[in-house]
Amino acid sequence: MTALLLLGACTSATDEADRRPAVPKGAAGAVAENAEPGTADWRIGRKGAQHEIEGYADRVSVLPGESFRLFVSTTTGGFTAEAFRMGWYGGKLARKVWQSGQAPGVRQPAATIDKRTRTVSAPWNPSMTVTTPDWPAGSYLIRLTATSGAQRYVPVTVRSADTAGRVVVLNETTTWQAYNLWGGYDLYKGPSGGLEDRSYAVSFDRPYDGNGASKFMTYEQPAIAHAEKLGVPLAYATDNDLHAHARLLDGARGLLTLGHDEYWSTPMRRQAMQARDRGVNIAFLGANAVNRHIRFGNTPLGENRLVICYKDTAADPVSRTNPAESTQDWRLPPKPRPESDLIGIQYICFPAEGAFRVLRPDFWMWRGTGVRAGTRFPGLIGPEADAVNRAGPTPRPIEIVAQSRITCGDRPATAHASYYTTESGAGVFATGTMRWVCAMRGPVCGHGITRAGQDFVTRSTETLIRAMAAGPLGLTYPARDNLEHIMDGKSS
């Protein structure tokens, strides 16, 4: 079945009411796109019962104009699908770009489980093919609606064909999949609820659990909305793309990883570091990034649709034949490569809880926020946190711009936010907390986040993204190294 195309009305970005005084060079497309009419009705109204409606796509990402297939299962008589591009759109946060006709409902076969790796797959028949002739690059949510009214999301990224001159927004697809318990298994637990029967590999050939896009909504959507609001040149890609396309970041101005980007392959890390060494800025808006070393594998539906992570050298057969590709944490043997070498700081704690405390009030990102040394923002640190790796490696010069006393389970700890610059001119910023993006939603994020915290995070992030889009951060904002003071237990 071929899906039907519903074209939205077009509004000129040069309308007097939407003119912006200082549009960055190359940003006209972003401004025009977000001047299009937004759609208020894009959220899930009712999830319904567990298997009432659910689905997945056979492509994690597509280029504009390419097609993908939807695999949908429902206990009802039929369903429809709608595609929403996520952005700003005058505060409505999405634009509807496509809608299918009514499709017949089919209850698809039960999940299959590979006995060796405990990999869950959904061996379903395709329900429809979706074409994307007029879809601009971006993060999309496909909303499935059963005849009963039950709804679920299927996330799909339309990847930018060219990232030159743009800040690349990276959808954290490998981490979404690592925590996906659809079918009863993910990389953390199985039916027992413990580690002993968890998966060693997880497949994209299955729906996501929950509403279908919970990780995206919590850790990515708020940052994407604010980035698009700025009108700077953006590009879109996924973790899968960073792995598969060796020249993805050629000419890019920056790489923006969002709230939880934990699972990285060797090609992902290599490409990010090579881009940094060419002057490409990087920002880690979360914590616990680049912590788990993964490999990709193939599934019946295509290449790189399997995320392999044994988390245990003894269990991973590759550890005996190619130790450098064994899938335990990056910092662990047989070939330790701590993630601080790229991020500046690295993961230290779960569960973390605490207030974000400003150390360097004159740090360039904080300009206009009104902070002083010691200004605290409650609830902003958590549920995972990063800090200086005292054993190294740590890039220099590095500037520790926040130092926060937190609780790590039942013990005290210290979390950091950092910024370092390189000989290439690149700047690398890391928040050190997984709650940064969620805080852009304000008090509805929970955890004691205040309006003041929301304003601080939002304004700082907007300053960061604008500066990343302008060129190598280190040329304008060289890091002022204070690592020795931090290591000596001083504040500076």
C-alpha positions in Angstrom: 0.0 0.0 0.0 1.3 3.5 -0.9 0.6 6.2 1.6 -1.2 9.4 0.6 0.5 12.8 0.7 -1.1 15.7 2.4 0.7 19.0 1.6 0.5 21.8 4.1 -0.1 25.4 3.2 3.0 27.6 2.7 3.7 30.9 4.4 6.5 33.2 3.3 9.3 33.7 5.7 9.6 37.3 4.6 6.2 38.3 6.0 6.7 41.5 8.0 5.6 39.9 11.3 8.2 37.1 11.0 11.2 39.2 9.9 14.2 38.7 12.1 16.9 41.4 12.2 20.1 39.3 12.1 19.5 36.0 10.3 22.8 34.1 10.2 24.2 33.4 6.8 22.7 30.1 5.5 19.9 30.1 8.0 17.1 31.3 5.6 15.8 27.8 5.2 15.4 27.3 8.9 13.6 30.6 9.3 11.3 29.8 6.4 10.5 26.3 7.6 9.6 27.5 11.1 7.4 30.3 9.6 5.2 27.5 8.2 1.9 26.9 10.1 2.5 24.8 13.2 0.3 22.0 14.5 -0.9 22.0 18.0 -2.4 18.5 17.8 0.7 16.3 17.6 0.9 14.7 21.0 -0.3 11.3 22.1 -3.8 11.6 23.4 -4.3 8.0 24.7 -1.8 5.1 24.5 -4.4 2.5 24.9 -3.7 -1.1 25.9 -0.2 -2.6 25.5 -0.6 -3.9 22.0 -3.6 -1.9 20.9 -1.5 0.0 18.3 2.3 -0.1 17.8 4.8 0.0 15.0 8.3 0.6 13.7 10.1 1.8 10.5 12.6 -0.2 8.5 14.8 2.9 8.2 16.3 4.8 11.2 16.9 7.7 8.9 16.3 8.6 5.2 17.5 11.4 3.0 14.8 13.8 1.8 12.9 12.2 -1.0 13.7 8.6 0.1 11.0 6.2 1.3 10.6 4.0 4.3 8.2 1.2 5.3 6.0 1.2 8.4 5.3 -2.1 10.1 2.2 -1.7 12.3 0.3 -4.1 14.5 -3.1 -3.3 16.0 -5.9 -5.2 17.7 -8.4 -2.9 16.1 -10.0 -2.8 12.7 -7.7 -0.2 11.2 -5.4 2.8 11.7 -4.0 6.0 10.2 -0.5 7.5 10.3 0.5 11.1 10.4 4.0 12.6 10.2 5.1 15.6 12.3 8.3 17.5 11.8 9.5 18.7 15.2 10.7 22.3 15.6 9.5 25.6 16.9 6.7 26.8 14.7 5.6 29.7 16.8 5.6 27.6 20.0 3.4 24.8 18.6 6.6 22.7 18.3 5.6 20.6 15.3 4.3 20.8 11.7 2.2 18.1 10.1 3.7 17.2 6.7 1.8 14.0 5.8 -1.2 11.9 6.5 -2.1 8.4 5.3 -5.5 7.1 4.3 -7.3 4.5 6.5 -5.3 1.2 6.5 -6.7 -2.2 7.5 -5.8 -3.3 11.0 -3.7 -6.5 11.4 -2.5 -8.2 14.6 1.0 -9.1 13.6 3.0 -12.2 14.9 4.4 -12.3 18.4 8.0 -11.3 19.0 10.9 -13.7 18.4 13.9 -14.0 20.7 17.3 -15.1 19.7 18.4 -17.7 22.3 22.1 -16.8 22.0 22.0 -13.0 22.4 18.4 -12.7 23.7 17.7 -10.2 20.9 14.0 -9.4 20.4 12.7 -8.9 16.9 9.2 -8.3 15.5 9.0 -10.4 12.3 6.1 -8.4 10.8 4.8 -7.8 7.3 5.0 -4.2 6.1 1.8 -2.1 6.4 2.6 0.8 4.1 5.3 2.7 2.3 5.8 6.3 3.1 7.5 8.7 0.6 9.2 11.9 1.7 9.3 14.1 -1.5 8.7 17.5 0.3 10.0 16.7 3.8 12.8 18.9 4.9 15.6 17.4 7.0 14.7 17.1 10.7 13.4 14.9 13.5 10.0 13.4 12.8 7.4 11.6 14.8 5.0 9.3 13.0 1.8 9.1 15.0 -0.2 5.9 14.6 -3.9 6.2 15.5 -6.1 3.1 15.8 -9.8 3.1 15.0 -10.3 2.9 18.8 -8.4 6.2 19.3 -5.2 4.5 20.8 -2.0 6.1 19.6 1.8 5.5 19.5 4.8 7.2 17.9 7.3 5.9 15.5 10.4 8.2 15.3 12.2 8.7 12.0 14.9 11.2 11.1 15.2 12.8 7.7 19.0 13.1 7.4 20.6 16.2 5.9 22.3 15.5 2.6 24.9 18.2 3.4 26.1 19.4 6.8 28.6 22.0 5.6 28.2 25.3 7.5 25.7 23.8 9.9 25.3 22.6 13.4 24.5 18.9 13.3 21.7 17.8 15.7 22.4 14.2 16.6 19.4 11.9 17.4 20.6 9.4 20.0 19.1 6.3 18.4 21.6 3.8 19.9 20.7 4.9 23.4 16.9 4.8 22.6 17.4 1.2 21.5 19.6 0.2 24.5 16.8 1.1 26.9 14.0 -0.3 24.8 12.1 -3.0 26.7 9.6 -3.9 24.0 9.3 -7.7 24.0 10.7 -7.9 27.6 14.4 -7.5 27.0 16.9 -4.6 26.7 20.6 -4.1 27.4 19.9 -3.8 31.1 17.4 -6.5 32.0 15.3 -9.4 30.9 12.1 -11.0 32.3 13.8 -11.6 35.7 14.3 -7.9 36.1 18.1 -8.4 36.5 21.3 -8.5 34.5 21.5 -12.3 34.2 19.0 -12.6 31.3 19.4 -9.2 29.6 20.1 -8.9 25.9 23.6 -8.8 24.5 22.3 -7.2 21.3 19.1 -5.1 20.6 17.4 -4.7 17.3 15.7 -1.8 15.5 13.4 -4.4 13.9 10.8 -3.8 16.7 8.7 -1.0 18.1 9.9 1.2 21.0 8.2 0.7 24.3 6.0 3.2 26.1 4.6 5.8 23.8 7.2 5.0 21.2 9.4 8.0 21.6 9.8 8.7 25.4 13.6 9.1 25.3 13.3 11.6 22.4 10.6 13.6 24.2 12.6 13.8 27.4 16.1 14.3 26.3 15.9 15.8 22.8 12.7 17.5 21.8 13.0 20.6 24.0 16.6 21.4 22.8 15.5 20.9 19.1 12.6 23.3 19.6 15.0 26.0 20.9 17.7 25.4 18.3 15.1 25.8 15.5 13.7 28.9 17.1 17.1 30.6 16.7 17.1 30.2 12.9 20.7 29.1 12.7 21.7 26.7 10.0 21.0 23.2 11.3 21.5 19.7 10.0 20.1 16.4 11.3 21.6 12.9 11.7 21.4 9.9 14.0 24.0 7.8 15.9 23.5 5.2 13.1 24.5 7.8 10.5 27.5 9.0 12.5 28.7 5.4 12.5 27.9 4.6 8.8 28.9 7.8 7.0 32.6 8.5 7.4 32.3 12.1 5.9 29.1 13.1 7.7 30.7 16.0 9.5 32.8 17.3 6.6 32.5 21.1 6.7 30.1 21.1 9.7 30.3 24.0 12.2 29.3 21.9 15.2 28.0 18.6 16.5 25.2 18.9 19.1 24.6 15.7 21.2 21.6 16.0 23.5 20.5 14.7 26.8 21.5 11.0 26.8 24.0 9.8 24.2 25.6 6.9 26.0 26.2 4.2 23.3 29.0 4.9 20.8 30.9 2.7 18.3 34.5 3.1 17.3 33.6 4.9 14.0 31.3 7.3 15.8 34.0 8.3 18.3 36.7 8.4 15.7 34.7 10.7 13.4 33.8 13.0 16.2 37.4 13.4 17.3 38.6 13.9 13.8 36.0 16.6 13.3 37.0 18.3 16.5 40.6 18.3 15.3 39.5 20.0 12.1 37.8 22.8 14.1 34.3 21.4 14.5 32.7 22.5 17.8 31.0 19.8 19.9 28.5 20.2 22.7 27.3 17.5 25.1 24.1 18.7 26.6 23.8 15.5 28.7 25.8 13.3 31.0 27.0 9.7 30.7 27.8 10.2 27.0 30.2 7.9 25.1 30.3 5.6 28.1 29.4 2.3 26.5 31.4 0.9 23.6 29.2 -0.8 21.0 29.4 -2.6 17.7 26.8 -2.5 15.0 25.4 -5.6 13.2 22.9 -6.3 10.5 19.3 -7.7 10.6 17.0 -9.1 7.9 15.8 -5.5 7.3 19.2 -3.9 6.7 22.6 -2.9 7.7 23.5 -1.4 11.1 20.1 -2.2 12.7 21.6 -4.2 15.5 23.3 -2.6 18.6 25.8 -5.1 20.2 26.9 -4.4 23.7 27.9 -7.4 26.0 29.1 -5.0 28.8 31.3 -7.8 29.9 34.7 -8.6 28.4 34.4 -12.3 29.4 31.1 -12.7 27.7 32.0 -10.9 24.4 33.6 -13.4 22.0 35.3 -10.6 20.1 37.4 -9.8 23.2 39.6 -12.8 22.3 40.0 -12.0 18.6 39.9 -8.2 18.4 40.2 -6.8 22.0 39.9 -3.2 20.8 36.3 -3.9 19.7 35.2 -5.7 22.8 32.0 -4.1 24.1 32.5 -3.1 27.7 32.7 0.5 28.9 35.1 2.6 26.9 37.3 3.2 30.0 37.7 -0.4 30.9 40.2 -3.1 29.8 41.2 -4.8 27.5 41.9 -1.4 25.8 40.9 1.5 28.1 40.0 4.7 26.3 38.3 6.9 28.8 35.6 9.1 27.3 37.1 12.2 28.9 39.5 12.3 26.0 36.6 13.6 23.9 34.2 15.1 26.3 36.6 16.7 28.8 34.8 15.2 31.8 33.2 11.8 32.2 30.4 9.8 33.9 30.7 9.4 37.7 27.4 8.8 39.2 23.9 7.3 39.2 21.6 8.1 40.9 22.8 11.7 41.1 20.8 14.5 42.6 21.7 18.1 43.4 21.8 21.8 42.4 23.9 23.1 39.6 26.4 25.6 41.1 28.2 28.2 39.0 31.9 28.4 39.5 33.0 30.8 36.7 30.3 33.5 36.5 32.2 35.3 33.7 32.2 32.3 31.4 31.0 33.4 28.0 28.0 31.1 27.8 26.6 32.6 31.0 26.5 36.2 29.7 23.1 37.8 30.2 22.0 35.2 32.7 22.8 37.4 35.8 24.6 34.6 37.6 27.3 35.1 40.2 29.9 32.8 41.7 28.0 30.3 43.8 24.6 30.8 42.1 22.7 27.5 42.4 19.9 26.0 40.4 18.0 23.3 42.3 17.4 20.0 40.8 19.4 20.6 37.7 22.0 17.8 38.4 20.7 14.3 37.8 19.8 11.5 37.4 23.4 10.9 36.1 26.3 13.2 36.4 29.9 13.8 35.1 33.1 15.1 36.7 36.8 15.7 36.0 38.6 12.4 35.4 41.5 12.8 37.8 43.4 9.9 36.2 43.1 11.4 32.7 43.2 11.8 29.9 41.9 15.4 30.0 42.3 17.8 27.1 44.0 21.1 27.9 43.3 23.9 28.2 40.1 23.1 30.1 37.9 25.4 32.0 35.7 24.0 34.8 32.8 26.4 34.7 30.5 24.7 37.3 31.3 22.7 40.4 28.3 21.2 42.2 28.1 19.2 45.4 25.6 16.4 44.9 24.4 13.2 46.4 25.3 10.0 44.6 23.0 7.4 46.0 23.8 7.6 49.7 27.2 9.4 49.5 28.4 12.9 48.7 30.1 13.6 45.3 31.1 16.5 43.1 29.9 17.1 39.5 31.4 19.5 37.0 30.6 21.3 33.8 33.5 21.9 31.4 34.7 23.7 28.3 38.0 23.1 26.5 39.5 24.4 23.3 41.9 22.8 20.8 44.7 23.9 18.5 42.2 23.6 15.6 40.1 26.2 17.2 37.2 23.9 18.2 35.5 24.3 21.4 33.9 21.4 23.4 31.3 22.1 26.1 29.8 19.5 28.5 27.0 20.2 30.9 27.8 17.3 33.2 24.2 16.5 33.9 21.5 14.5 32.1 18.8 17.0 33.2 19.9 20.0 31.2 17.5 19.5 28.2 14.6 18.5 30.4 15.1 21.7 32.4 14.2 23.7 29.3 10.6 22.6 30.0 10.7 24.4 33.4 9.0 23.1 36.5 7.1 20.4 34.6 10.4 18.6 34.3 10.1 17.9 38.0 12.9 17.4 40.5 12.6 20.9 41.8 13.5 22.6 38.6 12.6 26.3 38.8 11.7 29.0 36.3 15.1 30.6 37.1 16.8 27.3 36.2 14.8 27.0 33.0 15.7 30.6 32.0 19.4 30.0 32.8 19.6 26.7 30.8 17.6 28.1 27.8 19.5 31.3 27.5 22.9 29.6 27.9 22.1 27.0 25.3 20.9 29.6 22.8 24.2 31.5 23.3 26.1 28.3 22.8 24.3 27.2 19.6 24.6 30.7 18.0 28.3 30.7 18.8 28.8 27.2 17.5 27.1 28.2 14.2 29.4 31.2 13.8 32.6 29.1 13.6 35.4 27.6 15.8 34.6 28.6 19.4 38.2 28.6 20.5 39.1 31.5 18.2 36.7 33.8 19.9 36.4 32.1 23.4 39.7 30.4 24.3 39.4 28.2 27.4 41.0 29.7 30.6 42.5 26.6 32.2 41.8 26.1 35.9 42.2 22.4 36.2 45.0 22.6 38.8 42.8 24.6 41.1 40.1 22.0 40.8 42.5 19.1 41.4 43.9 20.9 44.4 40.4 21.3 45.8 40.2 25.0 45.3 37.6 27.1 43.5 38.7 29.3 40.7 
